[in-house]
Amino acid sequence: MKRLLFVMDTSEIAEPSLALSLDLARGLRASLSILRVTDPVLKQLDGYIPHDHKAEVAAIAAGKMDRQLTEAMRAALQVKVTCRPLVSSGDVCAAIMAEADEADMVIIGRRGPGATLAYGMSDAIAESFLRQVPVPVVMAGREMRRIRNILIAFDGQHGSLKAMAVILDLLVFWRGDPLIPRVLCVGNETETEEIAEQAQKLADARSVKIGLIRDPGKVEEAIVRIVEEKEIDLLAMGVYSKTPLHQRLFGSVTQHVLSTVECSMLACH
């Protein structure tokens, strides 16, 4: 996990998202590419400005993005993270997909509780994006928090297996302060013990320490409760896949989790 892609916009979520990206890059000793997409910024303003002022507004927006990108590069230099700027135009999802094949992880800001992402991507567009992107996606929370406490929602099926694998890979490469993730084993009372054993075997195979939490209750309630109780900084889930966890997290349950937790989230499909 050596190549990270951070998608930067000009909103208030850019600063905490950059801080998380640098934290991950430094801990993993990874390189960081910073992608900015110009057209969506102007598209958000379309309809609010007179036609004869659009060129002026475009120049102001471009100048702001240039300054922001320069500041981000300077911040990366200060923490000794190898960084390169990427500039694109057009559809933001297409721009990210074009660069994602060269990355091991994508990081994008999340506008607080809810699924709306950077560049004003609506919940529906964000869901489509998460279905298509070929690598894990970290949706950074609004608060500027370093990663200390990790929670993995795990049911032993494909999506959660991938989320577990990503976190275990992250910890194998991690060179920052020691991290011991908690694994929430979800299922009925009979299943939770088997799921916990499966999680422990996966962690032992990578020589990674984990803490197990068994909860036979409703998965969405357990996730929200543990995120709050344990002050979780990063929640890892397997979503948008046809698994039991997908069935529990899809639709109203997904919206419940996304609309309630404020921490950063790692999504795998």
C-alpha positions in Angstrom: 0.0 0.0 0.0 2.4 2.6 -1.3 0.4 4.9 -3.6 -2.4 7.1 -2.2 -4.7 9.4 -4.2 -6.3 12.3 -2.4 -9.1 14.1 -4.2 -9.1 17.8 -3.1 -11.8 20.3 -3.6 -12.1 24.0 -2.4 -14.6 23.5 0.4 -14.2 23.5 4.2 -13.6 19.7 4.2 -10.3 20.0 2.2 -8.1 20.8 5.2 -9.1 17.8 7.5 -9.1 15.5 4.4 -5.6 16.6 3.6 -4.5 16.1 7.2 -5.8 12.5 7.1 -4.2 11.9 3.7 -0.8 13.0 5.1 -1.3 11.0 8.2 -1.9 7.8 6.2 0.9 8.6 3.8 3.4 9.2 6.6 2.3 6.1 8.6 2.5 3.9 5.5 5.6 5.7 4.0 3.6 6.0 0.9 3.6 8.6 -1.9 0.6 10.9 -2.2 -1.0 12.2 -5.4 -3.3 15.2 -5.0 -6.0 15.4 -7.6 -7.9 18.6 -8.3 -10.7 18.8 -10.8 -11.5 22.2 -12.2 -14.9 22.0 -14.0 -17.1 20.8 -11.1 -16.2 23.8 -9.0 -17.6 26.1 -11.7 -20.5 23.8 -12.3 -21.6 24.3 -8.7 -21.7 28.0 -9.3 -23.6 27.8 -12.6 -26.9 29.6 -12.4 -25.8 31.8 -9.6 -23.6 34.2 -11.6 -24.3 36.3 -14.7 -22.9 35.0 -18.0 -20.6 38.0 -18.5 -19.0 37.4 -15.1 -18.3 33.7 -15.5 -14.8 34.2 -16.9 -13.8 36.4 -14.0 -15.3 33.9 -11.5 -13.5 31.0 -13.2 -10.2 32.9 -12.9 -10.8 33.5 -9.2 -11.7 29.8 -8.6 -8.6 28.6 -10.5 -6.4 31.0 -8.4 -7.9 29.6 -5.2 -7.3 26.0 -6.2 -3.7 26.9 -7.2 -3.0 28.4 -3.8 -4.6 25.5 -2.1 -2.6 23.0 -4.0 0.6 24.9 -3.3 -0.2 24.9 0.4 -0.9 21.2 0.3 2.4 20.5 -1.4 4.2 22.6 1.3 2.4 20.7 4.0 3.5 17.4 2.5 7.1 18.6 2.3 7.0 19.5 6.0 6.1 16.0 7.1 8.4 14.4 4.5 5.7 12.9 2.3 6.5 12.5 -1.4 3.8 14.3 -3.2 2.8 15.1 -6.8 0.0 17.3 -8.1 -2.6 16.1 -10.7 -4.9 18.5 -12.5 -7.9 17.4 -14.4 -11.1 18.8 -15.9 -14.6 17.4 -16.7 -16.6 14.9 -14.7 -15.1 14.4 -11.2 -15.9 10.6 -11.0 -14.3 10.0 -14.4 -11.2 12.0 -13.4 -10.9 9.9 -10.2 -11.4 6.6 -12.1 -8.8 7.6 -14.6 -6.2 7.9 -11.8 -7.5 5.2 -9.4 -5.9 2.3 -11.4 -2.5 3.7 -10.4 -3.4 4.0 -6.7 -3.8 1.6 -3.8 -6.3 3.8 -2.0 -8.5 6.8 -2.7 -9.1 9.5 -0.1 -12.0 11.9 -0.5 -13.7 14.3 1.9 -17.2 13.6 3.4 -19.4 16.5 4.3 -20.2 15.4 7.9 -22.9 12.8 8.6 -24.3 11.6 5.3 -22.8 10.3 2.2 -22.4 13.5 0.2 -18.7 13.7 -0.8 -16.3 16.4 -2.1 -17.2 18.4 -5.1 -20.9 18.2 -4.0 -21.3 14.6 -5.1 -24.8 13.7 -4.1 -25.6 10.5 -2.2 -26.7 8.8 -5.4 -23.6 9.8 -7.3 -21.4 8.8 -4.3 -23.0 5.4 -4.2 -22.4 4.8 -7.9 -18.8 6.0 -7.5 -18.2 3.6 -4.6 -19.6 0.8 -6.7 -17.2 1.4 -9.5 -13.9 2.6 -8.1 -11.4 -0.4 -8.2 -9.6 0.3 -4.9 -10.7 1.0 -1.3 -12.0 4.5 -0.6 -11.5 6.4 2.6 -14.2 9.0 3.1 -12.5 11.5 5.5 -14.6 13.0 8.3 -14.9 16.8 8.8 -12.9 16.7 12.1 -9.1 16.9 11.9 -8.3 13.6 13.7 -5.3 11.4 13.3 -6.0 7.6 13.1 -5.7 6.0 16.5 -8.8 3.8 16.9 -10.0 1.6 14.1 -13.2 -0.5 13.9 -13.9 -3.2 11.3 -17.5 -4.3 10.8 -17.0 -8.0 10.0 -19.5 -10.8 9.1 -17.0 -13.2 7.4 -18.5 -12.5 3.9 -16.8 -11.0 0.8 -17.2 -7.3 1.4 -16.1 -7.4 5.1 -13.3 -9.9 4.2 -11.9 -7.3 1.8 -12.3 -4.5 4.5 -10.4 -6.7 6.9 -7.7 -7.5 4.4 -7.2 -3.8 3.7 -6.8 -2.9 7.3 -4.5 -5.8 8.0 -2.4 -4.7 5.0 -2.4 -1.2 6.3 -1.2 -2.4 9.7 1.6 -4.6 8.2 3.0 -1.5 6.4 2.2 1.0 9.2 5.3 2.8 10.6 3.5 5.2 12.9 2.3 4.7 16.5 1.1 1.1 17.1 -2.5 0.5 16.2 -4.7 -2.3 17.4 -8.0 -2.4 15.5 -11.2 -3.6 17.0 -13.3 -6.1 15.0 -17.0 -6.0 15.5 -18.3 -9.6 14.7 -21.9 -9.3 13.6 -24.4 -12.1 13.2 -26.8 -14.1 15.4 -25.6 -15.6 18.7 -24.6 -18.9 17.0 -22.7 -17.1 14.2 -20.7 -14.6 16.2 -18.3 -17.2 17.7 -17.5 -18.6 14.3 -17.1 -15.2 12.8 -14.8 -14.2 15.7 -12.6 -17.3 15.2 -12.4 -16.5 11.4 -11.3 -12.9 12.2 -8.7 -14.0 14.7 -7.2 -16.5 12.2 -6.9 -13.8 9.5 -5.2 -11.5 12.0 -2.8 -14.3 13.2 -1.9 -15.1 9.7 -0.6 -11.5 9.3 0.9 -11.3 12.8 -1.5 -8.4 13.6 -3.1 -7.9 17.1 -6.8 -7.3 17.1 -9.5 -6.8 19.7 -12.7 -8.8 19.2 -16.2 -7.4 20.0 -19.1 -9.9 19.7 -22.6 -8.4 19.2 -25.6 -10.4 18.1 -27.8 -7.3 18.0 -28.7 -5.0 15.1 -25.6 -4.2 13.2 -26.3 -0.6 12.6 -27.0 0.1 16.2 -23.9 -1.8 17.3 -21.7 0.1 14.9 -23.0 3.5 15.9 -22.7 2.7 19.6 -19.2 1.3 19.4 -18.0 4.2 17.2 -19.1 6.6 20.0 -18.0 4.5 23.0 -14.5 3.8 21.7 -14.0 7.2 20.0 -13.4 5.5 16.6 -11.4 7.5 14.1 -11.8 5.1 11.1 -14.7 2.7 10.5 -14.0 0.0 7.9 -16.9 -1.8 6.2 -17.6 -4.0 3.2 -20.5 -2.2 1.4 -22.3 -2.4 -1.9 -21.7 -6.1 -2.3 -24.3 -8.9 -2.2 -23.4 -10.3 1.2 -25.3 -10.6 4.5 -23.5 -7.5 5.7 -24.5 -5.7 2.5 -28.2 -6.6 3.1 -27.9 -5.2 6.6 -26.1 -2.0 5.5 -28.0 -1.3 2.3 -30.9 1.1 2.0 -32.2 2.6 5.2 -29.5 0.9 7.3 -26.7 2.4 5.2 -28.3 5.8 5.5 -28.6 5.3 9.3 -24.9 4.6 9.7 -23.8 7.2 7.3 -26.1 9.9 8.7 -25.1 9.2 12.3 -21.3 8.6 12.5 -18.9 11.5 11.9 -15.7 9.6 11.8 -13.8 8.7 8.6 -15.0 5.6 6.8 -13.2 3.1 4.6 -15.5 1.4 2.1 -14.7 -1.8 0.2 -17.0 -3.6 -2.3 
